[in-house]
Amino acid sequence: MKNKIFGISILLSIVFSFLFISSCEKEEVYPDTTQEFYSLMTDWYLWNDSIEDVVVENYASPSDLLEAMRYEQRDKWSYI
């Protein structure tokens, strides 16, 4: 009897865990403008000390700006 109650309690805790985990939505942050993207790159980019000097206003989209700023010698994984 104890094993049956233990098994049911484990099963219920797993079900409730999945319900709580799946109900959480992850808010993803995407920069809207090239200026926001430039700010993120200078703050968080791993090779931010190797970023090329660019004029942000010359780029129409964050992906174009990324290609200009990316440290190509070491970074082949960054993409938008």
Backbone as CSV, one residue per row, in Angstrom:
resi,resn,N_x,N_y,N_z,CA_x,CA_y,CA_z,C_x,C_y,C_z
1,MET,0.817,-1.190,0.000,0.000,0.000,0.000,0.867,1.264,0.000
2,LYS,1.977,1.234,0.805,2.872,2.379,0.859,3.524,2.620,-0.508
3,ASN,3.883,1.534,-1.194,4.506,1.675,-2.512,3.549,2.305,-3.515
4,LYS,2.267,1.944,-3.428,1.273,2.488,-4.346,1.079,3.984,-4.099
5,ILE,0.994,4.384,-2.843,0.835,5.797,-2.495,2.081,6.578,-2.901
6,PHE,3.230,6.001,-2.668,4.491,6.639,-3.045,4.569,6.822,-4.560
7,GLY,4.191,5.802,-5.307,4.207,5.871,-6.771,3.256,6.922,-7.302
8,ILE,2.066,7.001,-6.723,1.077,7.995,-7.148,1.568,9.402,-6.817
9,SER,2.164,9.590,-5.665,2.655,10.920,-5.293,3.806,11.352,-6.204
10,ILE,4.673,10.421,-6.578,5.757,10.734,-7.513,5.174,11.118,-8.869
11,LEU,4.204,10.347,-9.352,3.577,10.620,-10.641,2.893,11.986,-10.643
12,LEU,2.152,12.291,-9.575,1.486,13.592,-9.481,2.489,14.746,-9.427
13,SER,3.575,14.557,-8.704,4.574,15.629,-8.639,5.229,15.854,-9.997
14,ILE,5.437,14.815,-10.767,5.999,14.958,-12.117,5.012,15.688,-13.024
15,VAL,3.743,15.300,-12.952,2.725,15.945,-13.782,2.620,17.429,-13.440
16,PHE,2.565,17.771,-12.165,2.473,19.172,-11.765,3.738,19.944,-12.135
17,SER,4.880,19.304,-12.065,6.125,19.963,-12.473,6.071,20.347,-13.936
18,PHE,5.627,19.424,-14.787,5.522,19.724,-16.211,4.497,20.822,-16.482
19,LEU,3.420,20.835,-15.733,2.419,21.886,-15.913,2.990,23.259,-15.586
20,PHE,3.731,23.352,-14.496,4.300,24.635,-14.108,5.413,25.065,-15.045
21,ILE,6.238,24.143,-15.452,7.353,24.477,-16.347,6.838,24.881,-17.720
22,SER,5.870,24.160,-18.242,5.380,24.461,-19.587,4.535,25.720,-19.628
23,SER,4.015,26.165,-18.494,3.182,27.366,-18.500,4.016,28.638,-18.489
24,CYS,5.313,28.531,-18.214,6.176,29.708,-18.209,6.628,30.009,-19.633
25,GLU,6.467,31.260,-20.040,6.924,31.667,-21.356,8.184,32.492,-21.192
26,LYS,9.166,32.166,-21.995,10.421,32.884,-21.956,10.295,34.133,-22.824
27,GLU,10.584,35.257,-22.238,10.531,36.500,-22.994,11.873,36.692,-23.682
28,GLU,11.854,36.722,-24.997,13.081,36.884,-25.744,13.262,38.350,-26.090
29,VAL,14.479,38.793,-25.967,14.780,40.195,-26.204,15.496,40.327,-27.538
30,TYR,14.882,41.056,-28.441,15.490,41.338,-29.731,15.567,42.849,-29.893
31,PRO,16.705,43.352,-30.287,16.800,44.804,-30.464,15.979,45.263,-31.667
32,ASP,15.295,46.383,-31.509,14.451,46.920,-32.576,15.236,47.773,-33.564
33,THR,16.258,48.432,-33.074,16.999,49.351,-33.927,18.474,48.994,-33.936
34,THR,19.170,49.535,-34.905,20.609,49.292,-34.973,21.327,49.941,-33.799
35,GLN,20.803,51.048,-33.292,21.439,51.703,-32.140,21.350,50.817,-30.900
36,GLU,20.197,50.186,-30.671,20.058,49.254,-29.546,20.995,48.076,-29.711
37,PHE,21.093,47.578,-30.929,21.972,46.451,-31.184,23.435,46.822,-30.942
38,TYR,23.826,48.004,-31.380,25.192,48.467,-31.155,25.491,48.532,-29.659
39,SER,24.542,49.027,-28.899,24.711,49.104,-27.450,24.874,47.718,-26.829
40,LEU,24.055,46.769,-27.274,24.179,45.397,-26.773,25.529,44.788,-27.130
41,MET,25.980,45.031,-28.345,27.268,44.476,-28.773,28.419,45.038,-27.951
42,THR,28.408,46.328,-27.689,29.508,46.920,-26.932,29.480,46.493,-25.467
43,ASP,28.305,46.116,-24.956,28.211,45.682,-23.561,28.437,44.183,-23.379
44,TRP,27.895,43.349,-24.271,27.837,41.920,-24.022,28.671,41.046,-24.962
45,TYR,29.114,41.565,-26.065,29.829,40.761,-27.050,31.140,40.263,-26.461
46,LEU,31.441,39.001,-26.685,32.636,38.385,-26.104,33.914,39.091,-26.540
47,TRP,33.955,39.511,-27.781,35.136,40.193,-28.306,34.867,41.682,-28.480
48,ASN,34.210,42.291,-27.498,33.840,43.702,-27.646,35.052,44.625,-27.720
49,ASP,36.198,44.186,-27.240,37.394,45.010,-27.368,37.985,44.954,-28.783
50,SER,37.477,44.037,-29.621,37.961,43.903,-30.991,36.944,44.372,-32.029
51,ILE,35.877,45.024,-31.591,34.844,45.494,-32.509,35.411,46.610,-33.382
52,GLU,35.113,46.513,-34.664,35.521,47.552,-35.606,34.743,48.839,-35.328
53,ASP,35.377,49.973,-35.588,34.667,51.245,-35.476,33.721,51.371,-36.663
54,VAL,32.438,51.563,-36.363,31.433,51.669,-37.415,30.554,52.883,-37.148
55,VAL,29.948,53.384,-38.202,28.949,54.443,-38.090,27.599,53.739,-38.132
56,VAL,26.924,53.704,-37.005,25.699,52.928,-36.843,24.629,53.340,-37.846
57,GLU,24.537,54.597,-38.145,23.496,55.104,-39.049,23.644,54.590,-40.483
58,ASN,24.801,54.048,-40.839,25.031,53.547,-42.200,24.434,52.163,-42.434
59,TYR,23.861,51.546,-41.406,23.351,50.177,-41.524,21.844,50.168,-41.329
60,ALA,21.165,49.472,-42.229,19.699,49.466,-42.231,19.111,48.473,-41.235
61,SER,19.834,47.409,-40.934,19.283,46.383,-40.049,20.354,45.910,-39.068
62,PRO,19.927,45.347,-37.941,20.894,44.805,-36.989,21.763,43.688,-37.584
63,SER,21.226,42.898,-38.507,22.039,41.822,-39.084,23.168,42.387,-39.949
64,ASP,22.904,43.481,-40.666,23.975,44.123,-41.437,25.042,44.698,-40.511
65,LEU,24.587,45.291,-39.425,25.516,45.852,-38.453,26.353,44.757,-37.804
66,LEU,25.747,43.631,-37.508,26.489,42.513,-36.927,27.605,42.068,-37.849
67,GLU,27.316,41.945,-39.111,28.339,41.504,-40.058,29.509,42.474,-40.099
68,ALA,29.224,43.767,-39.928,30.295,44.759,-39.937,31.097,44.743,-38.637
69,MET,30.446,44.406,-37.520,31.097,44.470,-36.216,31.720,43.153,-35.778
70,ARG,31.293,42.063,-36.357,31.723,40.741,-35.896,33.231,40.576,-36.026
71,TYR,33.839,39.990,-35.017,35.273,39.695,-35.006,35.484,38.398,-35.775
72,GLU,35.696,38.520,-37.066,35.669,37.374,-37.972,36.767,36.350,-37.719
73,GLN,37.874,36.759,-37.158,38.982,35.823,-36.931,38.620,34.750,-35.902
74,ARG,37.757,35.090,-34.935,37.423,34.129,-33.891,35.950,33.775,-33.821
75,ASP,35.080,34.638,-34.372,33.645,34.455,-34.198,32.991,34.009,-35.507
76,LYS,32.682,32.724,-35.571,31.955,32.222,-36.731,30.552,31.758,-36.347
77,TRP,30.155,32.001,-35.090,28.878,31.489,-34.588,27.793,32.546,-34.429
78,SER,28.133,33.827,-34.365,27.131,34.868,-34.125,26.267,35.068,-35.362
79,TYR,24.968,35.168,-35.134,24.032,35.393,-36.224,22.774,36.040,-35.674
80,ILE,21.996,36.616,-36.560,20.682,37.152,-36.178,19.659,36.474,-37.038
